[in-house]
Amino acid sequence: RKEVEQDPGPFNVPEGATVAFNCTYSNSASQSFFWYRQDCRKEPKLLMSVYSSGNEDGRFTAQLNRASQYISLLIRDSKLSDSATYLCVVKLTGGGNKLTFGTGTQLKVEL
Amino acid sequence: DADVTQTPRNRITKTGKRIMLECSQTKGHDRMYWYRQDPGLGLRLIYYSFDVKDINKGEISDGYSVSRQAQAKFSLSLESAIPNQTALYFCATSDFGVAGASSTDTQYFGPGTRLTVL
């Protein structure tokens, strides 16, 4: 079983739609959680951290369920510029700053 | 100017050649990392360094070596390149800080080096 699993997609959605991505992680000792965004052939960039209480940044909402070892990302009112691959990322307790990356979920927002 | 730079950006080489990929950063971070990215496999950690005197193997270090020449520089070498080392290579840096109950240890990536081994 992969340490971090994501549906690879692609998710093709119309502009303005709401879309949700899910991610599961296998190690219950995981400490910190993140969503990174990666545009085609570019470097990953941090989109947002994911906190236990859930957090929101504009049109983006991240949720964490430690009991189910599950992370989600919700994008509301999607824009063409949201088209990218979204990487679920997990850091283990005591692992320094070593991150484990999911393979990513591809989003295509269409007119 | 970019905070994390990688050279070269693209490289095509032949099996058996020695290759060095270089990474420089102006962020003043102590921690640096080398990853490779392959389709369907995601990013995998090759080596990481928490300071100039600290080098650690990641999950896929075989066939690779690194050198941390200074806080700002971290090089990755392929001593004898083979075709299955064809991949997109990323360098990353991070600092470590604590904000409330959560760390703010964001990693910042360079633009990547696309390496092809024929």
Interface residues (C-beta under 8 A of the other chain):
Chain A: V4 P8 Q31 S32 F34 R41 K42 E43 P44 K45 L46 S49 Y51 L87 K91 G96 N97 K98 L99 F101 G102 T103 G104
Chain B: R31 G40 L41 G42 L43 R44 L45 Y48 F50 G58 L88 F90 S94 F96 S102 S103 T104 D105 T106 Q107 F109 G110 P111 G112
